[in-house]
Amino acid sequence: VLHAGDLGYDEGNANAPQLWLDQVETILDPTAENGIFPYFFSMGNHDVNHWNDTNGYRSILADRFTRLGITSTGDPTLLGAKTSFVYNGIAITLTAPGENRSVAGENHAAFIQQQFQDNEQLWDLCVWHKNQRAMQVGGKGDEAGWEVYETCRQQGAIIATGHEHSYGRTHVLSDM
């Protein structure tokens, strides 16, 4: 699972990251062969307040990488905001363009470019939370910037974003 941010909406609750993790592990992890379901996430705007807490979302992601034996690229203090890794032959970047720069860092397009330029994986995925108005069916405005979209497109990567709470698809399911 790749979750494009907004793991929880209980920003005033210091236990929000643990409550989220309890739900994931109760529902998904018991079925995993190695004891942990491969569930990865990028930072969303509702996650920022608890991202760097002692038991916050970043530490949860770090623990998941450790338990699954995944090595990531990028500054460990920006895990989930400027992170790249390979899982089962799929190259994935988790970034956070448009989020609070003091927590998410800057220059996300340059990071994406650097991660994919010599990549030899068959599939490449860019995952972040905020988006651009023209790239979704809802009413959110331009927040991520076009540079990250264009960089991923030029690298041939699939782009997955969140933020807009709407659903869209490119094929009518009844015609399948």
N, C-alpha and C positions, 0 to 999 in steps of 0.2 A: 504494500500500500504506500502510495506517495500522497501525503496530505499537504496541501498548499496553504498552510497557515490557519490561524484562528482555531487553536486547539480547545480553548475554553473562553467563556464570556464572563466568568466570575472574577473579574480583575481585582476586586477588593478583598478577595479571599486568598490568604497566603498559602492555603492548602490546594489551590486550584490545580497546579501541575500534578500533584499526587492523586487527586480525585480523577483527573483525566487518565492518568496512567493506570489506575485501578480498573477503570472501565475497559481500556484496551486489553489489559492482561486478563481480565475476567472473561471477556468475550472472545478474543482471538488467540492469546498465547496458549491456553490449554490444548489447542488443536495442533500446535506447531511441533514438528518432529524433534527439533533441538531445544525446545523449551522457550523459544521466543519467536514470535511471528515477525516477519520482516516488514516493519511499519516505520517509515521515515517521514520527516516533516521539515518544512521551512517555517521561518518566523512570520507570523501575521500580526496585524496591528493590535489585536486583542491579547497577544502573547507577550508583548514587549515588557510590561510591568513585572512579569515573573520569569523572563527569559534567563537572566543571570543570577537568580536567587540560588542559594546553596543547594536546594533540591528542586531547582527550576527546570524549565523545558530544555535548556541547553544541556544540563547535566543528565537529564533523562535520555536525550539523543546520544550523548557520549557513551552512556552505559549500554545502550542498544548496540552501538557500533562495536564496543568492546566484547559484548556477549556473542555477537555474530562474527567476530574476528575480521571486521572491516577496517581497513586503513583509509583514512580520508586525507585530502589535500586541502590546504588553506589554513589560516590562522585559527588555532584551537579556541581562542576567545570569541571567534565569530562563527562557531559551529552552528549550522542551520541557517546562517545568514550569508556566508561566503564559503561554501563547502563543496567539494567534489569527491566522488567515490565511484567505484565500480562494484556492482552487485550482479552476480550471475551473468556477466558479459554485457551488462547495460551500464553505460557511463551516465551518471546523474550529477547535475549541479543543483544545489539548494541555495538560492540567493534571496535577498530581501530588498529589492529596489523600491524606493518610495517610503521605506520605514524610517524610524528614528535613527539618524546617522550615528549618534553616539553609541547605539546598541548594535546596529546592523552594518556599520561601515559604509564605505563609498566605493565608487568605480566598479559597479557590479558587471557592467558589460566587458570591461577589460579583464576582470577575473574569469568570466565565461570564455572569452576568446583564448586566454592563456590555457585554460583547462582542456579545451577541445582542439586546439591547433595541431597537436601531434597525436591525438586520440585515434586508436585503431579499433575501437569497439564498433559493432554493427549498428547498435541503437544508442542514440544520445538523447537525453531528456533534460530540459530546463524546467525547474519548478520554483515558483515564487508566488507570493500572495497578491499583491496589488496589481492592477491592470490599467489598460487604456480604454476609454469609452468605446472606441470603434471595434474593440476586440471582444465585446460581450453584449448580451441582449438586455441587460438591466440599465440602471440609471447612474451608476458610479462614474465619476469623472476621470480625467487623465492623471494617473498617479505614478506609474512605474517608469514612464518615459519610453520612447520608441527605440532607443539605442539597445536595450537588452533584447527586445523582440528581434530586431534586425541582426544582432550578433548571433543569436540562436538560429535564426533562419539561414544565415550565411554558412553556418556550421552544419546545417542539415538536421538540427535537433527538433524534436517534438517539444512543444511548449505547453505546460500545464500551469494555470493560475487559479486563484481563488477570489476572495473578497466580495464579488458580486453574488448575492444569494439568489441565483436564478439557475434555471436548467435549460440547456440547449443541446441539440444534436444535429448532425449533418445528414442523417438518413432516417426516414420514417420507419419505426420498428415494425409497423403492421405490414410493410412491403417486403419483409425479409422472408 
